Amino acid sequence: MKSINNFINEIKKWPLQKKRNFSLFLAILLTVLVIILNFALNAVWSEKKDDIPRKNAQFESMKNSFSEIFDQAGSALEQTFSSSTEIIEQIKLASTSSSTPQ
C-alpha cells in the first residue's frame, strides 16, 4: 500500500505534459486489454453456442435409439403375451376336452 502511495505522490510531482502522456499511455493500454479480454470471452462463448446444436443432435440420436428399443420391446412383449394367451387357451381346451367323457 505504501508503494502505491509513493508512486502516486511521484506522479503528482511530474510536469503536466508527462502526466498527460502517462494518462494517454495508460488509457491505450487498458483499451487494448479490454479488447483482448472481449475477444477471449467471445471465443469461449461462441464455442459453447456451437456445442448446443451438436449436443441437441446427440440428444435426438439417443431419443431415437431409445424409441426404437421401446418399439421393438413393445412388439416383442405383445408377441409374447399373445402367444402366452394362445397357450393358455390351448391348455384350457385340452383340459376341458380331457375332462369330458368319450
C-alpha positions as CSV (number, residue, x, y, z in Angstrom):
1,M,0.0,0.0,0.0
2,K,2.9,2.3,0.8
3,S,4.5,1.7,-2.6
4,I,1.2,2.7,-4.4
5,N,1.0,5.9,-2.3
6,N,4.7,6.7,-3.1
7,F,4.0,6.0,-6.8
8,I,1.0,8.4,-6.8
9,N,3.0,11.1,-5.0
10,E,5.8,10.8,-7.6
11,I,3.2,11.2,-10.4
12,K,1.9,14.3,-8.7
13,K,5.3,15.8,-8.9
14,W,5.7,15.2,-12.6
15,P,5.3,18.1,-15.1
16,L,1.8,18.5,-16.7
17,Q,2.9,17.1,-20.1
18,K,4.5,14.0,-18.6
19,K,1.2,13.4,-16.7
20,R,-0.8,13.7,-20.0
21,N,1.5,11.3,-21.8
22,F,1.3,8.8,-18.9
23,S,-2.6,9.0,-18.8
24,L,-2.8,8.6,-22.6
25,F,-0.5,5.6,-22.5
26,L,-2.5,4.1,-19.6
27,A,-5.8,4.7,-21.4
28,I,-4.5,2.9,-24.6
29,L,-3.1,0.0,-22.6
30,L,-6.4,-0.5,-20.7
31,T,-8.3,-0.3,-24.0
32,V,-6.1,-2.9,-25.6
33,L,-6.6,-5.2,-22.6
34,V,-10.3,-4.8,-22.7
35,I,-10.4,-5.6,-26.4
36,I,-8.2,-8.7,-25.8
37,L,-10.5,-9.8,-23.0
38,N,-13.5,-9.3,-25.2
39,F,-12.1,-11.4,-28.0
40,A,-11.3,-14.2,-25.5
41,L,-14.7,-14.2,-23.9
42,N,-16.4,-14.2,-27.4
43,A,-14.3,-17.1,-28.4
44,V,-15.3,-19.1,-25.3
45,W,-19.0,-18.2,-25.6
46,S,-19.1,-19.0,-29.4
47,E,-17.6,-22.4,-28.7
48,K,-20.4,-23.0,-26.2
49,K,-23.0,-21.8,-28.7
50,D,-21.6,-24.2,-31.3
51,D,-21.8,-27.1,-28.9
52,I,-25.5,-26.6,-28.3
53,P,-26.7,-27.9,-31.7
54,R,-24.2,-30.8,-31.5
55,K,-25.5,-31.7,-28.0
56,N,-29.1,-31.4,-29.2
57,A,-28.3,-33.7,-32.1
58,Q,-26.7,-36.2,-29.7
59,F,-29.8,-36.0,-27.5
60,E,-32.1,-36.5,-30.5
61,S,-30.0,-39.5,-31.6
62,M,-30.3,-41.0,-28.1
63,K,-34.0,-40.3,-28.0
64,N,-34.5,-42.0,-31.4
65,S,-32.4,-45.0,-30.3
66,F,-34.5,-45.4,-27.1
67,S,-37.7,-45.1,-29.0
68,E,-36.6,-47.8,-31.4
69,I,-35.7,-50.0,-28.5
70,F,-39.0,-49.5,-26.8
71,D,-40.9,-50.1,-30.1
72,Q,-39.0,-53.4,-30.6
73,A,-39.5,-54.3,-27.0
74,G,-43.2,-53.4,-27.2
75,S,-43.7,-55.6,-30.2
76,A,-41.8,-58.5,-28.6
77,L,-43.8,-58.2,-25.4
78,E,-47.0,-58.1,-27.5
79,Q,-46.0,-61.3,-29.3
80,T,-45.1,-62.9,-26.0
81,F,-48.4,-62.0,-24.4
82,S,-50.4,-63.1,-27.4
83,S,-48.6,-66.4,-27.7
84,S,-48.9,-67.0,-23.9
85,T,-52.7,-66.4,-24.1
86,E,-52.9,-68.8,-27.0
87,I,-51.0,-71.4,-24.9
88,I,-53.4,-70.8,-22.0
89,E,-56.4,-71.2,-24.3
90,Q,-54.9,-74.4,-25.7
91,I,-54.3,-75.7,-22.2
92,K,-57.9,-74.9,-21.2
93,L,-59.2,-76.6,-24.4
94,A,-57.1,-79.6,-23.7
95,S,-58.2,-79.8,-20.1
96,T,-61.8,-79.4,-20.9
97,S,-61.6,-82.0,-23.7
98,S,-59.9,-84.5,-21.5
99,S,-62.4,-84.0,-18.7
100,T,-65.4,-84.7,-20.9
101,P,-66.3,-88.4,-21.2
102,Q,-65.7,-90.0,-24.6
